[in-house]
Amino acid sequence: MSLALFVEQVLNGVQFGVTLFLMAAGLTLVFGVMGLINLAHGSLYMVGAFACAAVAAWSGSFWLGLAASIAAAAAAGAVVEWVVIRRLYDRDHLDQVLATFALILIFSEAMRWLFGPFPLYLDMPGLLSGSVTLPGGIEYPLYRLTIILVGIAVAAGLHLLIARTRIGMRIRAGASDREMVAALGVDIATLYTIIFALGAALAGFAGALVGVNQSVQVGMGEPVLILAFVVIVIGGIGSLKGALVGSLLVGVTDTMGRFLLPQIFSLVMDPSQATTVGAALASMLIYIVMALILAFRPRGLFAVTS
């Protein structure tokens, strides 16, 4: 195994982690601030991917499709919050789970009705095609490197939004005591709609970025949603810092496990069996890591204390 291949796989893990962060950040805002379990967050990821694929195919511009993915997911999130979610804030978590699970079914059938049962495909933008040479002579795809840089920029932007702006102050206050914030004259209903739409926009943006590397199809958001929940459990509910660290940990662990474990097992067993056993264990690895972290830090790495 060459050093270049090892570094490339680490970067692939970072890129996967950054994509997970875009999902987990929105879920963290909704879960941590609004106290809502939103199983339909993966459906908003799917909405963004379909919107990007459809608009890009119609216009011939990936960038217009990318803008459409953010707008469509944010709009869908705002409508869902206004019509369904705001009726669930004072209900117990079982009601929230059942209602948002119903939304998964509604979104899935709506996408199948609008776009048909067959996958859509996104072409990589010409500006980001090809590869770049990193230090050490390592060739790495420009598109994947761009995703990493964009994810870092989004993380920095969210930090500034939450920590340095007036709306961020209201978001933090709403997470601590929504009744007091409302009593001080803040329109808490509008604030929650903005938070939900922001989280949906991030999910849609992630879906559009991933749609270039895989097919866009119904149900594509649910596996990513499961990993996003793993991320916020590892990082700590309500912590954007925890979401970023947890996303990178999950992304690198999953990618490197799938890369290294089959090679390790091939040293002691038949290569075909090693591939099967290694892949099976790799799919379990992130959950093993989560269990180990929770054994020592039950509230996650960067739990927000009230």
N, C-alpha and C positions, 0 to 999 in steps of 0.2 A: 504494500500500500504506500503510495507516494504521498509526500507532504502536501503537494498541490491538491490531490484528491481529498485529503483529510480537511484542509482549509475550506475547500469548496463545499463540503458537506456541512461544516460548521456554519458557513454563511447561509446555506440553504435552511438550516435550522433557525438562524436569526430571522431570515425572511419569513418563514412560517410563523415564528413567534410574533413578529411585528403585525402580520395579518390578523393573528388571534387577538392582539392588543386592540385593534380597531373594533373588533366585536366585543371584547371584554370591557373596554372603556365605557361604551354605551350601556352595557348591562350593569356595570358598576354604578354608573350615575343613577339609573332607574332603581336598582336594588338598594343601593346605599342611601340615596336621598329620599326616594318615595316609598321605600319599604315594600316594593311590589315584586313578586315572582312572575317574570314575564317569559313564558315558554315560547311566545311568538316572535322573539327577537331574531331567531334564525330565519323566519319568514321574511323579515324586512331585509336581511342579507340577500335572500333569493330575489326579492323585488328589485333591489339595486342591480343585481346581475342581469336579470331579464330586461330591465329598462335600458341598461347600457348596450346589451347585445342588439336589441330591437332598433334603438335610435342609431347606433353605429352602422347597422346594416342598411337602414333607410337613408342616412345622410352620407355614409362613407367616411365619417370622421369619428375616430375613437374618442377624441377629446370632447366632442359634443355628447357622445354617449356617456362619458364619465360624468359630465355635468348633469345629464338627465338622471343618472343613477342616484346621485345625491339628492336631487330635487324630488324624484319620485318616492324614494324611501322616506325622506323627511315629511313629505305630504301625507303618505300612507300612515306614518307614525302619528302625526298630528290628528288625523281623522280617527284613527283607532283610539287614541287617548281621549278625544272628545266624546266619541260615541260609546265606548266600552270601558276603558281603563279607569276613568275618573269615578265610575260607580263601584269600583272594587277597592278603593283605598281603605275604607273602614270595614271591609269584609275580611274573613279569616283567609289563611293561605290556601286552604283547600278550594275555596271559591275562585281565587285568583288562578290556581293551577287549571281548574276545569274550564274557566272562561278563556284563558290564553291558549289552552290546548285546542279548544274549538276554533280559535282564530287560525291555528296552524292548518286545520282542515279546510277552512274557508279560503285562505290564501293559496293553498296547494291546488284546490279545484279551480280557483279563479285564474291562476297562471296556466293551468292545463287548458282551460276554456279559451283564454286569450291567445296563447302561443302554440297550442297543440301538444301532443304527447312526446314529440321528438326533441332531443337536445338542440340548443342553439350554440353557435361557436363565435368567438371573438377573435379577430385578427390582431396580432401584435402591432402597435403603431410603429411606422417606419423609423420615426425619430429615436425609438428606444430598442430597436432590433440590434443584433450583433452582440459583441462582448467588449469588455474593457480589460486592460492589463493592470493587475494590482501589483503592489510591491512583491518582489520575489518571482516575477514573471508568471503569476497565476492568472489565467484567463477566466473571467466570470461574466455571465450574461448581464448586459446593461439593464434589462428590464427588472430583473430580480434585485440588483443593486439599487435601482431607483425606488423600488418598494420599501427597502430598508431605510433609505434616506427620507422618504415621504413619511413613513411611520414615525421616525424620530422627530420630524418636524411637527407632526400632529400631536405627539406626546408633549412636546415643549409648548405648543399652542394651547393645549388643554390645561396644562399647569398654569400658564399665565392667565387664562380665562378664569379658572377657579380661584387662584390665589391673589390676583392683582386687579380684578375688575369689580364693578358694583354688582353686576349680575352674579358673579362668582361669590361675592359676599352673601347675596340673598340665597344662593344655592346652598352654601355651607350653613347658613342660619336655618333654612328650611329643613335640612337634614337633622338639625339638633332639636328644634321645637317649632313645628309648623303652625301650631295654634298661636304662639306668641308673634311669629312673623306676620300672620294674617291680622292679628290685633293691632300691629303697628302700621297697617295700611297697605301692605304688599298684596297684590293680587296673586294669591297662591295658586289659583287654578290656571292662570295664564303662565305662571312660572313653571308649573309642572308640565304643561303642554310644550313649552320651549325645551325643557330638559328631555322629554320623551322624543321630540322631533330631532334634537341633536343626537341622541343615542341612535335613533333610526338612521339618520344620515351617515353616521360613522359605519353602521352595519352595511348599508347600501354601498358605500364607498369601498369597503372591504370586498363585497361580493363582486363589484365591477373589476377590481384589480385581480382577483383570483380567477375570474372568468376567462382571462387570456390564457391561463395555464391549464384549464380544465373545461369540460363542457358545462354549459349552463342548462340546468334541468330542474324539474320539480323535485323538491325534497333535499336539495343540495345544502340547505342551511342547517338541518338538524344535527348532522355529525359535528359541524363546527360549533353549534350551540352547546353541545355536551362538553367539548373541550373548553369553551369559554367559561362555563360553570366551574370546571376544574381549576381554571386560572384564577377566578375570583375567590374560590375557597382557599387555594394555596396562598394567594397574595393578601387576602384579608378583605372582607366585605366592606365596600365603601371607600377603599383606598386606590386612587389612580396609580400611585407609586407601586403598590402591590400588584395591580393589574399588569403594569409594564414588566416588572421583575418576574411575575408568575408566567406571563406570556412567553418571555424569552426562555425561561427555564423549561416550560412544557415544549416549546418549539424545538429547542436544541436537544432535549432528552429524547423526544420522539424520533427526530430525524437521525440522530447519531445511533440510537438503539436499532433502528431498522437497517442502518449501514454497517454497524460493527458486530452485532450479535450473530448474524449468519456466518460471518467470517470467523468469529471465535469458535462457534460450534463446529465449523468445518474442520477444525484441527483434531477433533476427537470422534467425529462420526462422518457418515457418507454425506457428500456435499448436498445432494437433493434433500435428505432428511434435515441437514443443518439449516437449509433455507426455510423449510417449513417450521421447524422448532424455533429458529431465531425470529421469524416474522411473528409467530404467535406470542412469544415472550416480549417482543418489542411493543406489540399493541397493548400489553399489560403494564409496561414500564412506567408510564406517567401516573398511573393509578397507584402503583407501589410507591413512587416518589411522594405523591399526595398523602398517602397513609403515613409514611415516615415523618413528613413535616407536621402533620396534624397530631402525631403522637407526642411531639415535643412542643409544638405551638398550636394548641387546639383552635385558636381564632385566626390562624394564618400568620404569614410573615410580618405583615404591616397592618394589623387590625386597627380600625378606627375606634377609639374609646369614646363613649358618650359622657 
